[in-house]
Amino acid sequence: NWPLPTRAGNIFPVRQGTNLGEQVLKDLTTTEDEIEKLEILDSYAAYSQRAYQQQVAVAISFLAGRILDTLLEPNILSHLPAVDILSRGRPATKE
């Protein structure tokens, strides 16, 4: 029960007009050899697990980035040099 992430495109080439799940079902119905059917299911399970793990890694990286941003931003800003406003002299005006 590994949910597939919703993403544009697939890792593996898929026949035009079908998604990966439909292609797996079609391959299972057209394949006669039971061992080959198990290999198709094993490949699909491995793909599903890799896709799920990749999506989890992306989510954790995003969350870690947000946490580090809130922790590091004040520290980094406190170590940056102060911004000095330059005082420019005005030319003398004739009275």
N, CA, C and O atoms as a Tinker XYZ file with bonds, in Angstrom:
   380  protein
     1  N      0.830000   -1.203000    0.000000    73     2
     2  CA     0.000000    0.000000    0.000000    64     1     3
     3  C      0.868000    1.257000    0.000000    63     2     4     5
     4  O      0.782000    2.074000    0.917000    81     3
     5  N      1.670000    1.405000   -0.988000    73     3     6
     6  CA     2.518000    2.589000   -1.123000    64     5     7
     7  C      1.823000    3.574000   -2.048000    63     6     8     9
     8  O      1.701000    3.306000   -3.243000    81     7
     9  N      1.364000    4.707000   -1.530000    73     7    10
    10  CA     0.711000    5.667000   -2.427000    64     9    11
    11  C      1.726000    6.314000   -3.357000    63    10    12    13
    12  O      2.811000    6.712000   -2.934000    81    11
    13  N      1.364000    6.411000   -4.614000    73    11    14
    14  CA     2.230000    7.072000   -5.583000    64    13    15
    15  C      2.045000    8.577000   -5.494000    63    14    16    17
    16  O      0.917000    9.055000   -5.379000    81    15
    17  N      3.129000    9.324000   -5.544000    73    15    18
    18  CA     2.976000   10.781000   -5.566000    64    17    19
    19  C      2.385000   11.226000   -6.891000    63    18    20    21
    20  O      2.623000   10.615000   -7.933000    81    19
    21  N      1.625000   12.284000   -6.834000    73    19    22
    22  CA     1.077000   12.822000   -8.079000    64    21    23
    23  C      2.133000   13.731000   -8.670000    63    22    24    25
    24  O      2.489000   14.753000   -8.082000    81    23
    25  N      2.632000   13.354000   -9.834000    73    23    26
    26  CA     3.688000   14.107000  -10.490000    64    25    27
    27  C      3.425000   14.120000  -11.976000    63    26    28    29
    28  O      2.783000   13.225000  -12.527000    81    27
    29  N      3.924000   15.133000  -12.596000    73    27    30
    30  CA     3.840000   15.188000  -14.054000    64    29    31
    31  C      4.940000   14.306000  -14.618000    63    30    32    33
    32  O      6.103000   14.433000  -14.234000    81    31
    33  N      4.584000   13.431000  -15.508000    73    31    34
    34  CA     5.567000   12.549000  -16.124000    64    33    35
    35  C      5.851000   11.322000  -15.280000    63    34    36    37
    36  O      5.489000   11.272000  -14.105000    81    35
    37  N      6.484000   10.358000  -15.863000    73    35    38
    38  CA     6.843000    9.133000  -15.175000    64    37    39
    39  C      8.325000    8.872000  -15.342000    63    38    40    41
    40  O      8.964000    9.398000  -16.254000    81    39
    41  N      8.861000    8.059000  -14.459000    73    39    42
    42  CA    10.264000    7.690000  -14.549000    64    41    43
    43  C     10.476000    6.742000  -15.724000    63    42    44    45
    44  O     11.476000    6.841000  -16.435000    81    43
    45  N      9.534000    5.824000  -15.926000    73    43    46
    46  CA     9.650000    4.835000  -16.983000    64    45    47
    47  C      8.830000    5.262000  -18.188000    63    46    48    49
    48  O      7.811000    5.936000  -18.035000    81    47
    49  N      9.261000    4.880000  -19.389000    73    47    50
    50  CA     8.461000    5.217000  -20.568000    64    49    51
    51  C      7.121000    4.491000  -20.521000    63    50    52    53
    52  O      7.055000    3.299000  -20.223000    81    51
    53  N      6.074000    5.218000  -20.814000    73    51    54
    54  CA     4.722000    4.671000  -20.767000    64    53    55
    55  C      4.103000    4.846000  -22.137000    63    54    56    57
    56  O      4.320000    5.859000  -22.801000    81    55
    57  N      3.334000    3.862000  -22.558000    73    55    58
    58  CA     2.657000    3.978000  -23.846000    64    57    59
    59  C      1.784000    5.227000  -23.854000    63    58    60    61
    60  O      1.173000    5.585000  -22.847000    81    59
    61  N      1.738000    5.870000  -24.993000    73    59    62
    62  CA     0.969000    7.106000  -25.132000    64    61    63
    63  C     -0.500000    6.853000  -24.802000    63    62    64    65
    64  O     -1.083000    5.884000  -25.288000    81    63
    65  N     -1.092000    7.701000  -23.994000    73    63    66
    66  CA    -2.516000    7.600000  -23.683000    64    65    67
    67  C     -2.833000    6.725000  -22.483000    63    66    68    69
    68  O     -4.006000    6.543000  -22.156000    81    67
    69  N     -1.825000    6.177000  -21.817000    73    67    70
    70  CA    -2.067000    5.367000  -20.625000    64    69    71
    71  C     -1.174000    5.861000  -19.505000    63    70    72    73
    72  O     -0.160000    6.518000  -19.739000    81    71
    73  N     -1.569000    5.532000  -18.283000    73    71    74
    74  CA    -0.677000    5.821000  -17.171000    64    73    75
    75  C      0.020000    4.528000  -16.761000    63    74    76    77
    76  O     -0.268000    3.470000  -17.321000    81    75
    77  N      0.911000    4.596000  -15.814000    73    75    78
    78  CA     1.719000    3.434000  -15.461000    64    77    79
    79  C      0.863000    2.303000  -14.902000    63    78    80    81
    80  O      1.099000    1.137000  -15.216000    81    79
    81  N     -0.128000    2.635000  -14.080000    73    79    82
    82  CA    -1.005000    1.605000  -13.535000    64    81    83
    83  C     -1.770000    0.871000  -14.616000    63    82    84    85
    84  O     -1.901000   -0.353000  -14.573000    81    83
    85  N     -2.278000    1.618000  -15.589000    73    83    86
    86  CA    -2.996000    0.989000  -16.703000    64    85    87
    87  C     -2.062000    0.115000  -17.530000    63    86    88    89
    88  O     -2.453000   -0.957000  -17.991000    81    87
    89  N     -0.838000    0.570000  -17.714000    73    87    90
    90  CA     0.126000   -0.217000  -18.484000    64    89    91
    91  C      0.447000   -1.522000  -17.762000    63    90    92    93
    92  O      0.560000   -2.569000  -18.400000    81    91
    93  N      0.596000   -1.471000  -16.442000    73    91    94
    94  CA     0.877000   -2.687000  -15.678000    64    93    95
    95  C     -0.282000   -3.664000  -15.806000    63    94    96    97
    96  O     -0.067000   -4.855000  -16.032000    81    95
    97  N     -1.515000   -3.169000  -15.663000    73    95    98
    98  CA    -2.679000   -4.051000  -15.799000    64    97    99
    99  C     -2.756000   -4.667000  -17.193000    63    98   100   101
   100  O     -3.072000   -5.847000  -17.342000    81    99
   101  N     -2.467000   -3.870000  -18.199000    73    99   102
   102  CA    -2.506000   -4.383000  -19.569000    64   101   103
   103  C     -1.424000   -5.442000  -19.774000    63   102   104   105
   104  O     -1.671000   -6.479000  -20.390000    81   103
   105  N     -0.220000   -5.174000  -19.253000    73   103   106
   106  CA     0.859000   -6.155000  -19.371000    64   105   107
   107  C      0.516000   -7.450000  -18.640000    63   106   108   109
   108  O      0.858000   -8.536000  -19.109000    81   107
   109  N     -0.156000   -7.341000  -17.497000    73   107   110
   110  CA    -0.541000   -8.540000  -16.751000    64   109   111
   111  C     -1.569000   -9.374000  -17.506000    63   110   112   113
   112  O     -1.528000  -10.604000  -17.464000    81   111
   113  N     -2.490000   -8.706000  -18.195000    73   111   114
   114  CA    -3.509000   -9.462000  -18.930000    64   113   115
   115  C     -2.950000  -10.089000  -20.202000    63   114   116   117
   116  O     -3.444000  -11.126000  -20.644000    81   115
   117  N     -1.930000   -9.478000  -20.795000    73   115   118
   118  CA    -1.385000  -10.017000  -22.044000    64   117   119
   119  C     -0.268000  -11.030000  -21.821000    63   118   120   121
   120  O      0.111000  -11.745000  -22.748000    81   119
   121  N      0.261000  -11.097000  -20.607000    73   119   122
   122  CA     1.361000  -12.012000  -20.316000    64   121   123
   123  C      0.810000  -13.361000  -19.875000    63   122   124   125
   124  O     -0.093000  -13.433000  -19.041000    81   123
   125  N      1.356000  -14.417000  -20.438000    73   123   126
   126  CA     0.913000  -15.777000  -20.105000    64   125   127
   127  C      1.748000  -16.383000  -18.975000    63   126   128   129
   128  O      1.223000  -17.122000  -18.142000    81   127
   129  N      3.026000  -16.077000  -18.948000    73   127   130
   130  CA     3.941000  -16.688000  -17.986000    64   129   131
   131  C      3.696000  -16.121000  -16.588000    63   130   132   133
   132  O      3.708000  -14.905000  -16.395000    81   131
   133  N      3.473000  -17.014000  -15.608000    73   131   134
   134  CA     3.190000  -16.582000  -14.237000    64   133   135
   135  C      4.404000  -15.914000  -13.593000    63   134   136   137
   136  O      4.254000  -14.963000  -12.826000    81   135
   137  N      5.589000  -16.400000  -13.897000    73   135   138
   138  CA     6.809000  -15.795000  -13.348000    64   137   139
   139  C      6.976000  -14.379000  -13.882000    63   138   140   141
   140  O      7.355000  -13.473000  -13.141000    81   139
   141  N      6.698000  -14.192000  -15.146000    73   139   142
   142  CA     6.808000  -12.854000  -15.734000    64   141   143
   143  C      5.778000  -11.906000  -15.117000    63   142   144   145
   144  O      6.065000  -10.725000  -14.923000    81   143
   145  N      4.591000  -12.411000  -14.811000    73   143   146
   146  CA     3.581000  -11.584000  -14.136000    64   145   147
   147  C      4.083000  -11.144000  -12.766000    63   146   148   149
   148  O      3.904000   -9.991000  -12.375000    81   147
   149  N      4.713000  -12.067000  -12.039000    73   147   150
   150  CA     5.268000  -11.705000  -10.735000    64   149   151
   151  C      6.391000  -10.682000  -10.877000    63   150   152   153
   152  O      6.521000   -9.783000  -10.046000    81   151
   153  N      7.198000  -10.816000  -11.920000    73   151   154
   154  CA     8.266000   -9.842000  -12.156000    64   153   155
   155  C      7.697000   -8.466000  -12.472000    63   154   156   157
   156  O      8.251000   -7.453000  -12.044000    81   155
   157  N      6.596000   -8.420000  -13.218000    73   155   158
   158  CA     5.945000   -7.138000  -13.518000    64   157   159
   159  C      5.451000   -6.502000  -12.226000    63   158   160   161
   160  O      5.648000   -5.307000  -12.002000    81   159
   161  N      4.807000   -7.304000  -11.374000    73   159   162
   162  CA     4.306000   -6.779000  -10.102000    64   161   163
   163  C      5.448000   -6.347000   -9.187000    63   162   164   165
   164  O      5.349000   -5.326000   -8.506000    81   163
   165  N      6.532000   -7.122000   -9.169000    73   163   166
   166  CA     7.694000   -6.741000   -8.359000    64   165   167
   167  C      8.300000   -5.429000   -8.847000    63   166   168   169
   168  O      8.673000   -4.578000   -8.040000    81   167
   169  N      8.398000   -5.267000  -10.152000    73   167   170
   170  CA     8.947000   -4.026000  -10.708000    64   169   171
   171  C      8.065000   -2.835000  -10.364000    63   170   172   173
   172  O      8.563000   -1.762000  -10.024000    81   171
   173  N      6.757000   -3.030000  -10.454000    73   171   174
   174  CA     5.828000   -1.946000  -10.128000    64   173   175
   175  C      5.906000   -1.603000   -8.640000    63   174   176   177
   176  O      5.857000   -0.430000   -8.270000    81   175
   177  N      6.026000   -2.623000   -7.788000    73   175   178
   178  CA     6.153000   -2.375000   -6.352000    64   177   179
   179  C      7.442000   -1.619000   -6.050000    63   178   180   181
   180  O      7.443000   -0.696000   -5.236000    81   179
   181  N      8.537000   -2.003000   -6.700000    73   179   182
   182  CA     9.808000   -1.304000   -6.485000    64   181   183
   183  C      9.718000    0.143000   -6.960000    63   182   184   185
   184  O     10.215000    1.052000   -6.296000    81   183
   185  N      9.081000    0.353000   -8.115000    73   183   186
   186  CA     8.895000    1.719000   -8.617000    64   185   187
   187  C      8.080000    2.543000   -7.630000    63   186   188   189
   188  O      8.419000    3.689000   -7.335000    81   187
   189  N      7.006000    1.952000   -7.124000    73   187   190
   190  CA     6.137000    2.662000   -6.186000    64   189   191
   191  C      6.899000    3.049000   -4.927000    63   190   192   193
   192  O      6.761000    4.168000   -4.432000    81   191
   193  N      7.698000    2.129000   -4.410000    73   191   194
   194  CA     8.469000    2.421000   -3.205000    64   193   195
   195  C      9.508000    3.506000   -3.456000    63   194   196   197
   196  O      9.681000    4.397000   -2.624000    81   195
   197  N     10.202000    3.444000   -4.594000    73   195   198
   198  CA    11.192000    4.488000   -4.911000    64   197   199
   199  C     10.523000    5.850000   -5.072000    63   198   200   201
   200  O     11.038000    6.860000   -4.592000    81   199
   201  N      9.385000    5.873000   -5.742000    73   199   202
   202  CA     8.678000    7.143000   -5.937000    64   201   203
   203  C      8.204000    7.701000   -4.600000    63   202   204   205
   204  O      8.285000    8.906000   -4.365000    81   203
   205  N      7.712000    6.835000   -3.733000    73   203   206
   206  CA     7.254000    7.269000   -2.409000    64   205   207
   207  C      8.429000    7.803000   -1.591000    63   206   208   209
   208  O      8.323000    8.858000   -0.965000    81   207
   209  N      9.546000    7.079000   -1.596000    73   207   210
   210  CA    10.719000    7.523000   -0.848000    64   209   211
   211  C     11.247000    8.849000   -1.376000    63   210   212   213
   212  O     11.686000    9.697000   -0.599000    81   211
   213  N     11.209000    9.031000   -2.680000    73   211   214
   214  CA    11.663000   10.291000   -3.259000    64   213   215
   215  C     10.754000   11.434000   -2.821000    63   214   216   217
   216  O     11.235000   12.519000   -2.495000    81   215
   217  N      9.457000   11.199000   -2.810000    73   215   218
   218  CA     8.522000   12.236000   -2.396000    64   217   219
   219  C      8.698000   12.572000   -0.916000    63   218   220   221
   220  O      8.608000   13.738000   -0.532000    81   219
   221  N      8.949000   11.563000   -0.085000    73   219   222
   222  CA     9.198000   11.796000    1.337000    64   221   223
   223  C     10.480000   12.605000    1.518000    63   222   224   225
   224  O     10.519000   13.524000    2.336000    81   223
   225  N     11.524000   12.275000    0.765000    73   223   226
   226  CA    12.786000   13.013000    0.861000    64   225   227
   227  C     12.603000   14.476000    0.470000    63   226   228   229
   228  O     13.164000   15.367000    1.108000    81   227
   229  N     11.822000   14.723000   -0.570000    73   227   230
   230  CA    11.557000   16.102000   -0.992000    64   229   231
   231  C     10.792000   16.849000    0.098000    63   230   232   233
   232  O     11.112000   17.998000    0.406000    81   231
   233  N      9.790000   16.205000    0.679000    73   231   234
   234  CA     8.998000   16.855000    1.726000    64   233   235
   235  C      9.844000   17.148000    2.958000    63   234   236   237
   236  O      9.729000   18.223000    3.547000    81   235
   237  N     10.693000   16.204000    3.352000    73   235   238
   238  CA    11.552000   16.420000    4.517000    64   237   239
   239  C     12.567000   17.524000    4.235000    63   238   240   241
   240  O     12.831000   18.354000    5.106000    81   239
   241  N     13.134000   17.547000    3.044000    73   239   242
   242  CA    14.086000   18.600000    2.686000    64   241   243
   243  C     13.425000   19.972000    2.726000    63   242   244   245
   244  O     14.011000   20.942000    3.207000    81   243
   245  N     12.198000   20.043000    2.214000    73   243   246
   246  CA    11.478000   21.312000    2.221000    64   245   247
   247  C     11.206000   21.762000    3.653000    63   246   248   249
   248  O     11.400000   22.930000    3.989000    81   247
   249  N     10.752000   20.828000    4.498000    73   247   250
   250  CA    10.466000   21.160000    5.889000    64   249   251
   251  C     11.740000   21.558000    6.625000    63   250   252   253
   252  O     11.734000   22.519000    7.394000    81   251
   253  N     12.827000   20.831000    6.400000    73   251   254
   254  CA    14.097000   21.167000    7.046000    64   253   255
   255  C     14.576000   22.549000    6.612000    63   254   256   257
   256  O     15.118000   23.307000    7.417000    81   255
   257  N     14.376000   22.868000    5.347000    73   255   258
   258  CA    14.750000   24.196000    4.865000    64   257   259
   259  C     13.967000   25.297000    5.548000    63   258   260   261
   260  O     14.522000   26.341000    5.891000    81   259
   261  N     12.671000   25.065000    5.749000    73   259   262
   262  CA    11.853000   26.072000    6.436000    64   261   263
   263  C     12.285000   26.233000    7.885000    63   262   264   265
   264  O     12.340000   27.350000    8.399000    81   263
   265  N     12.594000   25.111000    8.551000    73   263   266
   266  CA    13.022000   25.181000    9.950000    64   265   267
   267  C     14.368000   25.883000   10.052000    63   266   268   269
   268  O     14.549000   26.761000   10.896000    81   267
   269  N     15.310000   25.504000    9.201000    73   267   270
   270  CA    16.625000   26.146000    9.230000    64   269   271
   271  C     16.533000   27.625000    8.895000    63   270   272   273
   272  O     17.285000   28.436000    9.436000    81   271
   273  N     15.621000   27.976000    8.010000    73   271   274
   274  CA    15.442000   29.381000    7.650000    64   273   275
   275  C     15.050000   30.197000    8.868000    63   274   276   277
   276  O     15.600000   31.274000    9.096000    81   275
   277  N     14.106000   29.696000    9.651000    73   275   278
   278  CA    13.661000   30.451000   10.825000    64   277   279
   279  C     14.726000   30.475000   11.912000    63   278   280   281
   280  O     14.776000   31.417000   12.703000    81   279
   281  N     15.579000   29.454000   11.965000    73   279   282
   282  CA    16.626000   29.431000   12.986000    64   281   283
   283  C     17.855000   30.233000   12.574000    63   282   284   285
   284  O     18.454000   30.920000   13.401000    81   283
   285  N     18.227000   30.151000   11.321000    73   283   286
   286  CA    19.476000   30.764000   10.882000    64   285   287
   287  C     19.343000   32.219000   10.452000    63   286   288   289
   288  O     20.294000   32.989000   10.587000    81   287
   289  N     18.187000   32.605000    9.941000    73   287   290
   290  CA    18.046000   33.965000    9.410000    64   289   291
   291  C     18.391000   35.035000   10.439000    63   290   292   293
   292  O     19.179000   35.925000   10.121000    81   291
   293  N     17.841000   34.998000   11.669000    73   291   294
   294  CA    18.220000   36.049000   12.627000    64   293   295
   295  C     19.709000   36.027000   12.968000    63   294   296   297
   296  O     20.318000   37.082000   13.149000    81   295
   297  N     20.292000   34.845000   13.056000    73   295   298
   298  CA    21.713000   34.733000   13.376000    64   297   299
   299  C     22.573000   35.308000   12.256000    63   298   300   301
   300  O     23.535000   36.032000   12.515000    81   299
   301  N     22.233000   34.990000   11.033000    73   299   302
   302  CA    22.996000   35.509000    9.893000    64   301   303
   303  C     22.848000   37.020000    9.800000    63   302   304   305
   304  O     23.830000   37.728000    9.578000    81   303
   305  N     21.635000   37.515000    9.967000    73   303   306
   306  CA    21.421000   38.963000    9.897000    64   305   307
   307  C     22.183000   39.701000   10.992000    63   306   308   309
   308  O     22.666000   40.810000   10.766000    81   307
   309  N     22.297000   39.099000   12.180000    73   307   310
   310  CA    23.008000   39.772000   13.266000    64   309   311
   311  C     24.513000   39.840000   13.007000    63   310   312   313
   312  O     25.192000   40.689000   13.584000    81   311
   313  N     25.043000   38.974000   12.162000    73   311   314
   314  CA    26.476000   38.976000   11.873000    64   313   315
   315  C     26.847000   39.773000   10.621000    63   314   316   317
   316  O     28.031000   39.946000   10.330000    81   315
   317  N     25.880000   40.245000    9.902000    73   315   318
   318  CA    26.172000   41.066000    8.730000    64   317   319
   319  C     26.533000   42.474000    9.174000    63   318   320   321
   320  O     26.025000   42.947000   10.190000    81   319
   321  N     27.391000   43.145000    8.438000    73   319   322
   322  CA    27.755000   44.511000    8.832000    64   321   323
   323  C     26.545000   45.440000    8.738000    63   322   324   325
   324  O     25.636000   45.251000    7.930000    81   323
   325  N     26.580000   46.440000    9.595000    73   323   326
   326  CA    25.490000   47.412000    9.607000    64   325   327
   327  C     25.491000   48.206000    8.308000    63   326   328   329
   328  O     26.526000   48.392000    7.669000    81   327
   329  N     24.332000   48.657000    7.947000    73   327   330
   330  CA    24.194000   49.463000    6.737000    64   329   331
   331  C     24.384000   50.924000    7.129000    63   330   332   333
   332  O     23.641000   51.458000    7.952000    81   331
   333  N     25.379000   51.559000    6.535000    73   331   334
   334  CA    25.646000   52.967000    6.824000    64   333   335
   335  C     25.035000   53.825000    5.730000    63   334   336   337
   336  O     25.184000   53.550000    4.539000    81   335
   337  N     24.352000   54.860000    6.158000    73   335   338
   338  CA    23.793000   55.815000    5.210000    64   337   339
   339  C     24.830000   56.915000    5.020000    63   338   340   341
   340  O     25.251000   57.567000    5.976000    81   339
   341  N     25.228000   57.103000    3.784000    73   339   342
   342  CA    26.236000   58.114000    3.498000    64   341   343
   343  C     25.618000   59.502000    3.582000    63   342   344   345
   344  O     24.529000   59.754000    3.065000    81   343
   345  N     26.344000   60.391000    4.247000    73   343   346
   346  CA    25.898000   61.777000    4.333000    64   345   347
   347  C     26.611000   62.554000    3.233000    63   346   348   349
   348  O     27.834000   62.694000    3.254000    81   347
   349  N     25.856000   63.045000    2.296000    73   347   350
   350  CA    26.445000   63.781000    1.183000    64   349   351
   351  C     26.269000   65.281000    1.455000    63   350   352   353
   352  O     25.178000   65.757000    1.767000    81   351
   353  N     27.371000   65.991000    1.325000    73   351   354
   354  CA    27.307000   67.428000    1.536000    64   353   355
   355  C     26.577000   68.117000    0.389000    63   354   356   357
   356  O     26.669000   67.695000   -0.764000    81   355
   357  N     25.871000   69.153000    0.711000    73   355   358
   358  CA    25.144000   69.900000   -0.314000    64   357   359
   359  C     26.012000   71.077000   -0.758000    63   358   360   361
   360  O     26.727000   71.669000    0.050000    81   359
   361  N     25.946000   71.406000   -2.036000    73   359   362
   362  CA    26.731000   72.566000   -2.488000    64   361   363
   363  C     26.192000   73.848000   -1.833000    63   362   364   365
   364  O     25.006000   73.984000   -1.534000    81   363
   365  N     27.116000   74.759000   -1.634000    73   363   366
   366  CA    26.722000   76.026000   -1.004000    64   365   367
   367  C     25.771000   76.777000   -1.918000    63   366   368   369
   368  O     25.970000   76.821000   -3.132000    81   367
   369  N     24.766000   77.351000   -1.349000    73   367   370
   370  CA    23.803000   78.126000   -2.137000    64   369   371
   371  C     24.128000   79.602000   -1.985000    63   370   372   373
   372  O     24.562000   80.045000   -0.921000    81   371
   373  N     23.915000   80.361000   -3.054000    73   371   374
   374  CA    24.150000   81.800000   -3.006000    64   373   375
   375  C     22.939000   82.455000   -2.377000    63   374   376   377
   376  O     21.794000   82.153000   -2.713000    81   375
   377  N     23.217000   83.343000   -1.472000    73   375   378
   378  CA    22.126000   84.061000   -0.828000    64   377   379
   379  C     22.021000   85.455000   -1.308000    63   378   380
   380  O     21.148000   86.198000   -0.861000    81   379
